[in-house]
């Protein structure tokens, strides 16, 4: 038997963030090995934090990602407050929830319209897609603007917040600010509904693989993005956020800068699809549930490619929930509050939030002067690497009869459905298939 190596190169695949390769070895019509090689250069943010004062941590980590910067900021301030025993006000919690809804709205809109939709309409990118589908591209940009404006008004600017700080906010929104947010949400809701209708009408490829979906859980929130008490999985596992580093076990592999993590020896999937399956349709806003029913969308989504659909569901739901918070704040009025004072002490704290791409975990250990002695940051893309590798192996196993160009297309759609950010986890994509 002769051995033949065939290589397909997609070295600068568009519409994903960061760099990675996929290596596949096929023998006797079987996929023997798949390697998800995340080659994005490590940026050592955890090392950068060491020796820095805790008051600076949220500013530093917000630079990890230009899309999920608010998630890192909020994870950091939660970690700081957890370590120092700070209890923020209910108003602060509501404003943080509102800004997180804004971030998810603009991130989902960007991903769905500019990164994923071209796959399904037959275009290499959104710019070329705009020539035939200008309204869809405009709709995506309008939705993104709503999310960016919420982030700017509450966070101080659209990226890299300057208002969110440990203990509260350095600047509070005015009544006029909230009225503007409310108006934007009212105007954009129809765009969000049309987005869900559009993605419910698409026919994505199929890939089903049994795996635990994981999302943060909260005693006070039904579909939490912040204020998480622990981690809950679709197969019934639960553990507190303080137990995260015991339950989520990471393993380094010599072919990837990103580590491969497991929960109870299983590769979890995190993100919109996981949140929908863990928390269930019943925890969505009533109008969202009605829309799902009218579109005949199942209450359980297990096709991996349906992460796009789950994001579209969240897009609608977060419009309703953001509007509810805005109207609540307008009704009660914004109360002037002075941020809580940071009182350094020797301590350790953890924080978990839901970034658009899934669970984001921070942990800091401090000395008595409040300087960070050690830090651990686990991003959602890093949590998904192992699951994605297993998905690609099954996907190829089920489609070995297809031409390699079609295999590449399926893999690209799958990877983009995950909405990865490889810059966070440690361009894209070089696919190498070795056949015997």
Sine and cosine of phi, psi and omega as CSV:
sin_phi,cos_phi,sin_psi,cos_psi,sin_omega,cos_omega
0.00,0.00,0.74,-0.67,-0.01,-1.00
-1.00,-0.02,0.42,-0.91,0.02,-1.00
-0.94,-0.35,0.75,-0.66,-0.02,-1.00
-0.76,-0.65,0.76,-0.65,0.04,-1.00
-0.96,-0.27,0.81,-0.59,0.01,-1.00
-0.86,-0.50,0.73,-0.68,-0.08,-1.00
-0.85,-0.53,0.75,-0.66,0.12,-0.99
-0.91,-0.42,0.82,-0.58,-0.05,-1.00
-0.94,-0.35,0.82,-0.58,0.16,-0.99
-0.77,-0.64,0.97,0.23,-0.22,-0.98
-0.97,0.23,-0.39,0.92,-0.04,-1.00
-0.76,-0.65,0.80,0.60,0.02,-1.00
-0.87,0.49,0.72,-0.70,-0.05,-1.00
-1.00,0.08,0.16,-0.99,0.18,-0.98
0.93,0.36,0.49,0.87,0.25,-0.97
-0.64,-0.77,0.31,-0.95,-0.03,-1.00
-0.97,-0.26,0.89,-0.46,0.09,-1.00
0.95,-0.30,-0.15,-0.99,-0.14,-0.99
-0.81,-0.59,0.70,-0.72,0.07,-1.00
-0.32,-0.95,0.36,-0.93,0.09,-1.00
-0.83,-0.55,0.39,-0.92,0.17,-0.99
-0.84,-0.54,0.80,-0.60,0.04,-1.00
-0.91,-0.42,0.76,-0.65,-0.04,-1.00
-0.78,-0.62,0.73,-0.68,0.09,-1.00
-0.88,-0.47,0.83,-0.55,-0.07,-1.00
-0.88,-0.48,0.73,-0.69,0.04,-1.00
-0.59,-0.81,0.70,-0.71,0.05,-1.00
0.77,0.63,0.72,0.70,0.04,-1.00
0.87,0.49,0.47,0.88,0.08,-1.00
-0.77,-0.63,0.54,-0.84,0.10,-1.00
-1.00,0.03,0.95,-0.30,-0.07,-1.00
-0.99,0.12,-0.54,0.84,-0.09,-1.00
-0.43,-0.90,0.66,-0.75,0.15,-0.99
-0.77,-0.64,0.73,-0.69,0.05,-1.00
-0.84,-0.54,0.87,-0.50,0.11,-0.99
-1.00,-0.01,0.98,-0.19,-0.12,-0.99
-0.99,-0.15,0.99,-0.13,0.06,-1.00
-0.99,0.12,0.94,-0.34,-0.11,-0.99
-0.95,-0.32,0.17,0.99,0.07,-1.00
-0.85,0.52,0.77,-0.64,-0.06,-1.00
-0.88,0.48,0.80,-0.60,0.04,-1.00
-0.87,0.50,0.60,-0.80,-0.05,-1.00
-0.92,-0.40,0.00,1.00,0.22,-0.97
0.84,0.54,0.68,0.73,0.03,-1.00
-0.90,0.44,-0.56,0.83,0.01,-1.00
-0.90,0.44,-0.62,0.78,0.05,-1.00
-0.93,0.36,-0.58,0.82,0.03,-1.00
-0.89,0.46,-0.53,0.85,-0.03,-1.00
-0.96,0.28,-0.44,0.90,-0.09,-1.00
-0.89,0.47,0.81,-0.59,0.00,-1.00
1.00,0.03,-0.16,0.99,0.03,-1.00
-1.00,0.09,0.45,-0.89,0.04,-1.00
-0.95,0.32,0.57,-0.82,-0.08,-1.00
-0.88,0.48,-0.46,0.89,0.00,-1.00
-0.91,0.41,-0.32,0.95,-0.02,-1.00
-0.99,-0.11,-0.16,0.99,-0.16,-0.99
-0.87,0.49,-0.72,0.69,-0.09,-1.00
-0.90,0.44,-0.53,0.85,0.04,-1.00
-0.94,0.33,-0.66,0.76,-0.01,-1.00
-0.91,0.41,-0.76,0.65,-0.11,-0.99
-0.95,0.31,-0.33,0.94,0.04,-1.00
-0.90,0.44,-0.32,0.95,0.01,-1.00
-0.99,0.12,-0.04,1.00,0.03,-1.00
-0.89,0.47,-0.63,0.78,-0.08,-1.00
-0.54,-0.84,0.72,-0.69,0.02,-1.00
-0.98,0.18,-0.20,0.98,0.04,-1.00
-0.99,-0.16,-0.66,0.75,-0.06,-1.00
-0.97,-0.23,0.44,0.90,-0.08,-1.00
-0.88,0.47,-0.61,0.79,0.02,-1.00
-0.92,0.39,-0.55,0.83,0.05,-1.00
-0.90,0.43,-0.70,0.72,0.03,-1.00
-0.92,0.40,-0.63,0.77,0.04,-1.00
-0.87,0.49,-0.74,0.67,-0.04,-1.00
-0.94,0.35,-0.61,0.80,0.08,-1.00
-0.89,0.46,-0.63,0.78,-0.02,-1.00
-0.93,0.37,-0.71,0.70,-0.02,-1.00
-0.93,0.37,-0.55,0.83,0.08,-1.00
-0.90,0.44,-0.65,0.76,0.01,-1.00
-0.90,0.44,-0.70,0.71,0.02,-1.00
-0.87,0.49,-0.73,0.68,-0.02,-1.00
-0.92,0.39,-0.57,0.82,0.06,-1.00
-0.91,0.42,-0.66,0.75,-0.02,-1.00
-0.92,0.39,-0.65,0.76,-0.10,-0.99
-0.99,-0.11,0.09,1.00,0.06,-1.00
0.92,0.38,0.58,0.81,-0.04,-1.00
-1.00,-0.02,0.75,-0.66,0.01,-1.00
-0.93,-0.37,0.97,-0.26,-0.05,-1.00
-0.98,0.17,0.26,-0.97,-0.07,-1.00
-0.97,0.26,0.28,-0.96,0.07,-1.00
-0.90,0.44,-0.56,0.83,0.05,-1.00
-0.89,0.46,-0.68,0.73,0.04,-1.00
-0.88,0.48,-0.67,0.74,0.01,-1.00
-0.89,0.46,-0.68,0.73,0.00,-1.00
-0.90,0.44,-0.68,0.73,0.01,-1.00
-0.90,0.43,-0.61,0.79,0.04,-1.00
-0.93,0.37,-0.62,0.78,0.08,-1.00
-0.89,0.46,-0.67,0.74,-0.02,-1.00
-0.89,0.46,-0.69,0.72,-0.01,-1.00
-0.93,0.36,-0.51,0.86,0.05,-1.00
-0.94,0.35,-0.62,0.79,0.10,-1.00
-0.87,0.49,-0.65,0.76,0.04,-1.00
-0.87,0.50,-0.69,0.72,0.01,-1.00
-0.90,0.44,-0.68,0.73,0.01,-1.00
-0.91,0.42,-0.60,0.80,0.01,-1.00
-0.89,0.45,-0.75,0.67,-0.05,-1.00
-0.96,0.28,-0.52,0.85,0.03,-1.00
-0.94,0.35,-0.72,0.70,0.02,-1.00
-0.89,0.45,-0.67,0.74,0.00,-1.00
-0.88,0.47,-0.70,0.72,0.02,-1.00
-0.87,0.49,-0.74,0.67,-0.04,-1.00
-0.92,0.40,-0.75,0.66,-0.10,-1.00
-0.91,0.42,-0.74,0.68,-0.12,-0.99
-1.00,0.06,-0.66,0.75,-0.12,-0.99
-1.00,-0.10,-0.38,0.92,-0.05,-1.00
-0.95,-0.30,-0.70,0.72,-0.09,-1.00
-1.00,-0.07,-0.67,0.74,-0.11,-0.99
-0.83,0.56,-0.62,0.78,0.04,-1.00
-0.82,0.57,-0.51,0.86,0.05,-1.00
-0.85,0.52,-0.62,0.79,-0.14,-0.99
-1.00,-0.05,-0.29,0.96,0.03,-1.00
-0.97,-0.24,0.04,1.00,0.12,-0.99
0.99,0.15,0.59,0.81,0.00,-1.00
-0.80,-0.60,0.52,-0.86,0.00,-1.00
-0.96,0.27,-0.36,0.93,0.01,-1.00
-0.32,-0.95,0.17,-0.99,-0.06,-1.00
-0.94,0.35,-0.47,0.88,-0.01,-1.00
-0.90,0.43,-0.72,0.69,0.04,-1.00
-0.94,0.33,-0.56,0.83,0.04,-1.00
-0.88,0.47,-0.53,0.85,-0.06,-1.00
-0.89,0.45,-0.42,0.91,-0.01,-1.00
-0.91,0.41,-0.51,0.86,-0.01,-1.00
-0.95,-0.30,-0.45,0.89,-0.03,-1.00
-0.81,-0.59,0.88,0.47,-0.05,-1.00
-0.90,0.43,-0.59,0.81,-0.05,-1.00
-0.91,0.41,-0.62,0.78,0.01,-1.00
-0.90,0.44,-0.69,0.72,0.00,-1.00
-0.91,0.41,-0.68,0.74,0.04,-1.00
-0.88,0.47,-0.63,0.78,0.01,-1.00
-0.88,0.47,-0.70,0.72,0.03,-1.00
-0.87,0.50,-0.66,0.75,0.01,-1.00
-0.93,0.36,-0.59,0.81,0.05,-1.00
-0.90,0.44,-0.68,0.74,0.01,-1.00
-0.90,0.43,-0.68,0.73,0.03,-1.00
-0.86,0.50,-0.64,0.77,0.00,-1.00
-0.90,0.45,-0.62,0.78,0.04,-1.00
-0.86,0.52,-0.76,0.65,0.01,-1.00
-0.88,0.47,-0.68,0.73,0.02,-1.00
-0.89,0.46,-0.63,0.78,-0.01,-1.00
-0.92,0.38,-0.64,0.77,0.08,-1.00
-0.87,0.49,-0.70,0.71,0.00,-1.00
-0.89,0.46,-0.67,0.74,-0.03,-1.00
-0.92,0.40,-0.71,0.71,-0.07,-1.00
-0.92,0.40,-0.71,0.70,-0.04,-1.00
-0.99,0.13,-0.64,0.77,-0.09,-1.00
-1.00,0.00,-0.11,0.99,0.03,-1.00
0.99,-0.14,-0.50,0.87,0.14,-0.99
-0.31,-0.95,0.24,-0.97,-0.17,-0.99
-0.93,0.37,-0.48,0.88,0.09,-1.00
-0.71,-0.70,0.41,-0.91,0.03,-1.00
0.82,0.57,0.94,0.34,-0.10,-0.99
-0.79,0.62,0.62,-0.79,0.10,-1.00
-0.91,-0.41,-0.07,1.00,-0.04,-1.00
-0.99,-0.16,-0.47,0.88,-0.03,-1.00
-0.99,0.14,0.87,-0.49,-0.02,-1.00
-0.67,-0.74,0.35,-0.94,0.09,-1.00
-0.84,0.55,0.76,-0.65,0.02,-1.00
1.00,-0.08,-0.07,1.00,0.03,-1.00
0.52,-0.85,-0.70,-0.71,-0.01,-1.00
-0.76,-0.65,0.64,-0.77,0.08,-1.00
-0.98,0.21,-0.36,0.93,0.06,-1.00
-0.57,-0.82,0.74,-0.67,-0.01,-1.00
-0.98,-0.20,0.54,-0.84,0.03,-1.00
-0.94,0.33,0.47,-0.88,0.05,-1.00
-1.00,0.02,0.11,-0.99,0.09,-1.00
-0.87,0.50,-0.65,0.76,0.02,-1.00
-0.90,0.45,-0.60,0.80,0.06,-1.00
-0.87,0.49,-0.73,0.68,-0.02,-1.00
-0.92,0.40,-0.61,0.79,0.04,-1.00
-0.90,0.44,-0.60,0.80,0.05,-1.00
-0.91,0.41,-0.68,0.73,0.04,-1.00
-0.87,0.49,-0.70,0.71,-0.01,-1.00
-0.87,0.48,-0.65,0.76,0.02,-1.00
-0.91,0.42,-0.68,0.73,0.03,-1.00
-0.88,0.47,-0.64,0.77,-0.01,-1.00
-0.92,0.38,-0.65,0.76,0.04,-1.00
-0.89,0.46,-0.71,0.70,-0.03,-1.00
-0.92,0.38,-0.58,0.81,-0.10,-0.99
-1.00,0.04,-0.20,0.98,-0.08,-1.00
-0.86,0.51,-0.65,0.76,-0.01,-1.00
-0.90,0.44,-0.60,0.80,0.07,-1.00
-0.89,0.45,-0.65,0.76,0.02,-1.00
-0.90,0.44,-0.68,0.73,0.03,-1.00
-0.89,0.46,-0.68,0.73,0.02,-1.00
-0.90,0.43,-0.52,0.85,0.05,-1.00
-0.90,0.43,-0.72,0.70,0.02,-1.00
-0.90,0.43,-0.67,0.74,0.04,-1.00
-0.87,0.50,-0.66,0.75,0.00,-1.00
-0.89,0.45,-0.77,0.64,-0.08,-1.00
-0.96,0.27,-0.39,0.92,0.12,-0.99
-0.95,0.31,-0.38,0.93,-0.01,-1.00
-1.00,0.06,-0.26,0.97,-0.02,-1.00
-0.96,0.28,0.38,-0.92,0.04,-1.00
-0.88,-0.47,1.00,0.03,-0.02,-1.00
-0.96,0.26,0.29,-0.96,0.15,-0.99
-0.86,0.50,0.17,-0.99,-0.03,-1.00
-0.90,-0.43,0.72,-0.70,0.12,-0.99
-0.47,-0.88,0.90,-0.43,0.00,-1.00
-0.86,-0.51,0.82,-0.57,0.05,-1.00
-0.60,-0.80,0.76,-0.65,-0.04,-1.00
-0.93,0.36,0.83,-0.56,-0.02,-1.00
-0.31,-0.95,0.44,-0.90,0.06,-1.00
-0.98,0.21,0.76,-0.65,0.18,-0.98
-1.00,0.02,0.65,-0.76,-0.06,-1.00
-0.78,-0.63,0.63,-0.78,0.02,-1.00
-0.47,-0.88,0.33,-0.94,0.04,-1.00
-0.95,0.31,0.47,-0.88,-0.02,-1.00
-0.83,-0.56,0.52,-0.86,-0.02,-1.00
-0.64,-0.77,0.60,-0.80,0.04,-1.00
-0.96,0.28,-0.36,0.93,-0.09,-1.00
-0.94,-0.33,-0.26,0.97,-0.08,-1.00
-0.88,-0.47,0.65,-0.76,-0.01,-1.00
-0.99,0.11,-0.53,0.85,-0.01,-1.00
-0.66,-0.75,0.94,0.35,-0.23,-0.97
-0.96,0.26,0.59,-0.81,0.19,-0.98
-0.93,-0.38,-0.45,0.89,0.09,-1.00
-0.72,-0.70,-0.03,-1.00,0.05,-1.00
0.87,0.50,0.61,0.79,-0.01,-1.00
-0.97,0.23,0.65,-0.76,0.08,-1.00
-1.00,-0.08,-0.45,0.89,-0.06,-1.00
-0.19,-0.98,-0.25,-0.97,-0.01,-1.00
-0.88,-0.48,0.72,-0.69,0.01,-1.00
-0.84,-0.55,0.63,-0.77,0.03,-1.00
-0.88,-0.47,0.32,-0.95,-0.04,-1.00
-0.94,0.35,-0.28,0.96,0.02,-1.00
-0.99,-0.16,0.27,0.96,0.15,-0.99
0.99,-0.12,-0.02,1.00,0.03,-1.00
-0.97,0.25,0.64,-0.77,0.11,-0.99
-0.62,-0.79,0.66,-0.75,0.14,-0.99
-0.49,-0.87,0.47,-0.88,-0.05,-1.00
-0.95,0.32,0.32,-0.95,0.01,-1.00
-0.90,0.43,-0.45,0.89,0.05,-1.00
-0.93,0.36,-0.36,0.93,0.01,-1.00
-1.00,-0.05,0.05,1.00,-0.14,-0.99
-0.80,0.60,-0.76,0.65,-0.10,-1.00
-0.96,0.29,-0.19,0.98,0.13,-0.99
-1.00,0.04,-0.60,0.80,-0.08,-1.00
-1.00,0.04,-0.57,0.82,0.02,-1.00
-1.00,-0.06,0.96,-0.28,-0.11,-0.99
-0.98,-0.22,0.82,-0.57,-0.02,-1.00
-0.97,-0.23,0.56,-0.83,0.03,-1.00
-0.74,-0.68,0.77,-0.64,0.05,-1.00
-0.99,0.15,0.62,-0.78,0.08,-1.00
-0.82,-0.58,0.60,-0.80,-0.16,-0.99
-0.94,0.35,-0.18,0.98,-0.03,-1.00
-0.98,-0.22,0.09,1.00,-0.07,-1.00
-0.55,-0.83,0.64,-0.77,0.10,-0.99
-0.97,0.25,-0.46,0.89,0.05,-1.00
-0.99,0.16,0.65,-0.76,0.04,-1.00
-0.99,0.13,0.34,-0.94,-0.02,-1.00
-0.94,-0.34,0.87,-0.49,-0.11,-0.99
-0.94,-0.34,0.44,-0.90,0.04,-1.00
-0.69,-0.73,0.44,-0.90,0.19,-0.98
-0.88,-0.48,0.87,-0.49,-0.08,-1.00
0.79,0.61,0.71,0.71,0.06,-1.00
0.92,0.39,0.19,0.98,0.01,-1.00
-0.90,-0.44,0.59,-0.81,0.03,-1.00
-0.98,0.18,0.91,-0.42,-0.04,-1.00
-0.99,0.13,0.33,-0.94,0.21,-0.98
-0.89,-0.45,0.71,-0.70,0.02,-1.00
-0.84,-0.54,0.25,-0.97,-0.01,-1.00
0.84,-0.55,-0.25,-0.97,-0.06,-1.00
-0.88,0.48,-0.68,0.73,0.01,-1.00
-0.88,0.47,-0.66,0.76,0.03,-1.00
-0.91,0.41,-0.71,0.71,0.00,-1.00
-0.87,0.50,-0.68,0.73,-0.01,-1.00
-0.89,0.46,-0.66,0.75,-0.04,-1.00
-0.98,0.21,-0.52,0.85,0.00,-1.00
-0.97,0.24,-0.71,0.70,-0.10,-1.00
-1.00,-0.02,-0.39,0.92,0.12,-0.99
0.99,0.11,0.42,-0.91,0.01,-1.00
-0.86,0.52,-0.51,0.86,-0.08,-1.00
-0.91,0.42,-0.31,0.95,-0.01,-1.00
-1.00,-0.10,0.15,0.99,0.12,-0.99
-0.99,0.10,0.29,-0.96,0.08,-1.00
-0.90,0.44,0.52,-0.85,-0.05,-1.00
-0.82,0.58,-0.70,0.71,0.02,-1.00
-0.89,0.45,-0.54,0.84,0.05,-1.00
-0.91,0.42,-0.70,0.71,0.01,-1.00
-0.88,0.48,-0.64,0.77,0.02,-1.00
-0.90,0.44,-0.64,0.77,0.01,-1.00
-0.92,0.39,-0.63,0.78,0.05,-1.00
-0.88,0.48,-0.66,0.75,0.00,-1.00
-0.90,0.43,-0.68,0.74,-0.02,-1.00
-0.92,0.39,-0.44,0.90,0.01,-1.00
-1.00,-0.09,0.06,1.00,0.01,-1.00
0.84,0.55,0.66,0.75,0.05,-1.00
-1.00,0.04,0.77,-0.63,-0.05,-1.00
-0.89,0.45,0.49,-0.87,0.04,-1.00
-0.98,0.21,-0.16,0.99,0.08,-1.00
-0.75,-0.66,0.80,-0.61,0.00,-1.00
-0.87,-0.49,0.88,-0.47,-0.04,-1.00
-0.86,-0.50,-0.14,0.99,0.09,-1.00
-0.95,0.33,0.81,-0.58,-0.06,-1.00
-0.83,0.55,-0.60,0.80,-0.03,-1.00
-0.93,0.37,-0.24,0.97,0.00,-1.00
-0.98,0.21,0.09,1.00,0.15,-0.99
-0.87,0.50,-0.53,0.85,0.09,-1.00
-0.88,0.47,-0.72,0.69,0.01,-1.00
-0.89,0.45,-0.64,0.77,0.02,-1.00
-0.89,0.45,-0.61,0.79,0.06,-1.00
-0.91,0.42,-0.63,0.78,0.03,-1.00
-0.90,0.43,-0.61,0.79,0.06,-1.00
-0.89,0.45,-0.73,0.68,0.01,-1.00
-0.89,0.46,-0.60,0.80,0.01,-1.00
-0.82,0.58,-0.76,0.65,0.04,-1.00
-0.90,0.44,-0.74,0.67,-0.08,-1.00
-0.88,0.47,-0.63,0.77,-0.04,-1.00
-0.96,0.29,-0.43,0.90,0.15,-0.99
-0.89,0.46,-0.75,0.67,0.00,-1.00
-0.89,0.45,-0.68,0.73,-0.07,-1.00
-0.96,0.30,-0.58,0.82,0.06,-1.00
-0.92,0.40,-0.63,0.78,0.02,-1.00
-0.90,0.43,-0.64,0.77,0.02,-1.00
-0.88,0.47,-0.69,0.72,0.01,-1.00
-0.91,0.41,-0.69,0.72,-0.01,-1.00
-0.86,0.51,-0.71,0.71,0.00,-1.00
-0.92,0.38,-0.56,0.83,0.07,-1.00
-0.90,0.44,-0.69,0.72,0.01,-1.00
-0.93,0.37,-0.57,0.82,0.06,-1.00
-0.92,0.38,-0.57,0.82,-0.01,-1.00
-0.94,0.34,-0.69,0.72,-0.04,-1.00
-0.99,0.11,-0.43,0.90,-0.07,-1.00
0.99,0.10,0.58,-0.81,0.03,-1.00
-0.98,0.21,0.82,-0.57,0.02,-1.00
-1.00,-0.05,0.69,-0.72,0.05,-1.00
-0.92,0.39,0.82,-0.58,-0.02,-1.00
-0.73,-0.68,0.64,-0.77,0.10,-0.99
-1.00,-0.07,0.76,-0.64,0.01,-1.00
-0.83,0.56,0.57,-0.82,0.05,-1.00
-0.88,0.47,0.54,-0.84,-0.01,-1.00
-0.99,0.14,0.66,-0.75,0.07,-1.00
-0.99,0.12,0.85,-0.52,0.03,-1.00
-0.92,-0.40,0.99,-0.12,-0.10,-0.99
-0.85,0.53,0.59,-0.80,0.10,-1.00
-0.32,-0.95,0.26,-0.96,0.06,-1.00
-0.95,0.30,0.87,-0.49,-0.10,-0.99
-0.25,-0.97,0.15,-0.99,0.09,-1.00
-0.70,-0.72,0.63,-0.78,-0.01,-1.00
-0.62,-0.78,0.42,-0.91,0.04,-1.00
-0.76,-0.65,0.41,-0.91,0.07,-1.00
-0.54,-0.84,0.64,-0.77,0.06,-1.00
-0.74,-0.67,0.71,-0.71,0.08,-1.00
-0.70,-0.72,0.18,-0.98,0.11,-0.99
-0.97,-0.22,0.97,-0.22,0.19,-0.98
-0.94,0.33,0.25,-0.97,0.03,-1.00
-0.78,0.62,-0.54,0.84,-0.05,-1.00
-1.00,-0.05,0.00,1.00,0.08,-1.00
0.76,-0.64,-0.32,-0.95,-0.12,-0.99
-0.88,0.48,0.76,-0.65,0.10,-1.00
-0.83,-0.55,0.82,-0.57,-0.10,-1.00
-0.87,-0.50,0.73,-0.68,0.12,-0.99
-0.81,-0.59,0.58,-0.81,0.12,-0.99
-0.58,-0.81,0.77,-0.64,0.04,-1.00
-0.81,-0.58,0.61,-0.79,0.16,-0.99
-0.91,-0.42,0.75,-0.66,-0.13,-0.99
-0.89,-0.45,0.48,-0.88,0.17,-0.99
-1.00,-0.02,-0.04,-1.00,-0.11,-0.99
-0.92,0.40,-0.32,0.95,0.03,-1.00
-1.00,-0.04,0.05,1.00,0.02,-1.00
0.98,0.18,0.38,0.93,0.08,-1.00
-1.00,-0.08,0.63,-0.77,-0.06,-1.00
-0.96,0.27,0.83,-0.55,0.03,-1.00
-1.00,-0.08,-0.52,0.86,0.06,-1.00
-0.41,-0.91,0.42,-0.91,0.00,-1.00
-0.56,-0.83,0.50,-0.86,0.10,-0.99
-0.68,-0.74,0.79,-0.62,0.02,-1.00
-0.80,-0.61,0.85,-0.53,0.04,-1.00
-0.90,-0.44,0.87,-0.49,-0.06,-1.00
-1.00,-0.09,0.38,-0.93,0.00,-1.00
-0.89,0.45,-0.61,0.80,0.03,-1.00
-0.89,0.45,-0.62,0.78,0.06,-1.00
-0.89,0.45,-0.62,0.78,0.02,-1.00
-0.92,0.40,-0.44,0.90,-0.05,-1.00
-1.00,-0.01,-0.17,0.99,-0.12,-0.99
-0.85,0.52,-0.73,0.68,-0.05,-1.00
-0.90,0.43,-0.71,0.70,0.01,-1.00
-0.87,0.49,-0.67,0.74,0.01,-1.00
-0.90,0.43,-0.64,0.77,0.04,-1.00
-0.88,0.48,-0.69,0.72,0.03,-1.00
-0.92,0.40,-0.60,0.80,0.04,-1.00
-0.89,0.45,-0.69,0.72,0.00,-1.00
-0.89,0.46,-0.63,0.77,0.02,-1.00
-0.88,0.47,-0.72,0.69,0.01,-1.00
-0.92,0.39,-0.66,0.76,0.00,-1.00
-0.85,0.52,-0.71,0.70,0.00,-1.00
-0.94,0.35,-0.61,0.79,0.02,-1.00
-0.87,0.50,-0.57,0.82,-0.03,-1.00
-1.00,0.10,-0.13,0.99,-0.10,-1.00
-0.71,-0.71,0.52,0.86,-0.03,-1.00
-0.91,0.42,-0.33,0.94,-0.01,-1.00
-0.98,0.19,-0.18,0.98,-0.03,-1.00
-0.99,0.16,0.45,-0.89,0.13,-0.99
-0.87,0.49,0.46,-0.89,-0.07,-1.00
-0.89,0.46,-0.49,0.87,0.04,-1.00
-0.89,0.45,-0.60,0.80,0.04,-1.00
-0.95,0.31,-0.58,0.82,0.06,-1.00
-0.87,0.49,-0.70,0.71,0.00,-1.00
-0.87,0.50,-0.67,0.74,0.00,-1.00
-0.87,0.48,-0.69,0.72,0.02,-1.00
-0.90,0.44,-0.66,0.75,-0.02,-1.00
-0.92,0.39,-0.68,0.74,0.02,-1.00
-0.87,0.49,-0.71,0.71,0.01,-1.00
-0.88,0.47,-0.64,0.77,0.00,-1.00
-0.90,0.43,-0.74,0.67,-0.03,-1.00
-0.89,0.46,-0.68,0.73,0.00,-1.00
-0.93,0.36,-0.51,0.86,0.07,-1.00
-0.88,0.47,-0.57,0.82,0.06,-1.00
-0.92,0.39,-0.34,0.94,-0.01,-1.00
0.84,0.55,0.82,0.57,-0.12,-0.99
-0.98,0.20,0.35,-0.94,0.14,-0.99
-0.73,-0.68,1.00,-0.02,-0.09,-1.00
-0.95,0.31,-0.32,0.95,0.12,-0.99
-0.90,0.44,-0.59,0.81,0.04,-1.00
-0.95,0.31,-0.60,0.80,-0.14,-0.99
-0.98,0.20,-0.26,0.97,0.12,-0.99
-0.59,-0.81,0.00,0.00,0.00,0.00
0.00,0.00,-1.00,0.02,0.21,-0.98
-0.91,0.41,0.74,-0.67,0.44,0.90
-0.54,-0.84,0.71,-0.71,0.19,-0.98
-0.96,-0.28,0.87,-0.49,0.02,-1.00
-0.96,-0.28,0.84,-0.54,0.01,-1.00
-0.86,-0.50,0.87,-0.50,0.02,-1.00
-0.92,-0.38,0.87,-0.49,0.04,-1.00
-0.97,-0.25,0.86,-0.51,-0.03,-1.00
-0.93,-0.37,0.57,-0.82,0.12,-0.99
-0.86,-0.52,0.00,0.00,0.00,0.00
